[in-house]
């Protein structure tokens, strides 16, 4: 797939399709008197079948692209990262994953969650949090000793701090209790 994608990018097929589509539309819709004045009436009459075929095929391609764009826009409205993350945190997040968030992002001195922290490369608790759009890798620069930098998504940070302020998250020494709402 990568090879095909690079060939399409190098040949600029999308731009070529646009040029052919506009030219074919222009040749088809131009009035007869103007076509004869430009001396393209013989060309148009001879190749009108192929010109119309170009319009239909490329027009169908653009129509399909527009439908896909509309579908993706509607899909993103209902299945975006924020909704997935907050739903996961409210219903499915394990105490282990909450411990990781507290160990990594909780600032005990200020009694609030911070946006960034370091997580050990081998810690498997980060994977579901990353896949559910709660945290993300902040930098690929890191090492196996100190770990890698991760950030809380802004909506996850706001959600955790709101729940902390409302008392839905209790952190006392080694004991952690949470019921996120």
Phi, psi and omega in degrees: 000324181297323180294314180297319179297318180291325178294316180297320179292321181290321181278348180055052183298326180297317178292321178296318176300317180297317180296313180296319180298312181294318179296317180295319177298317180298313181298322181287319187269351182294138180298155182300318182296324179285323178296319179289326178294323179275356179061040175243007182293323178293317178299314182297316181293324181288317188251017183300327178298313181290323178296317179294322177298317177301316180298315182293316182293310181291322176298319177296321178299313180293323178296317178297317177300320180293319177297318179297318178298317179295316179299315180295323178295316179293318180299317181294332178298321186259341184232054180268169183300322181296313181296318179298314183295311183294322177297317179296317181294323181286322191252324194240350186295131181278160176300326177299316180292323177295322176300317179299316179299319181290315179301322187271317192247350183277129177259104185294328182292318181264355179057049178204164177274141177257166186275342184225156179190173180251136179237137178299140182301326185270359182284112183283348181291341183285335186299309179295327179293325179287317181293332181265015173063035177265318176234163175214154180290120184277328183207140176278353177275119180185183176214171185287340181278306183276333183099187181244151181281132176233151176239149169280141173297147182304320180290328177290319178299313180297318180297315180294316180294324177295315179293325177295316180294326181278354178086013179281346176238121178246125178237110179227106180059242180265000182262133179233131174229139179207144173216089187285137180230000000 
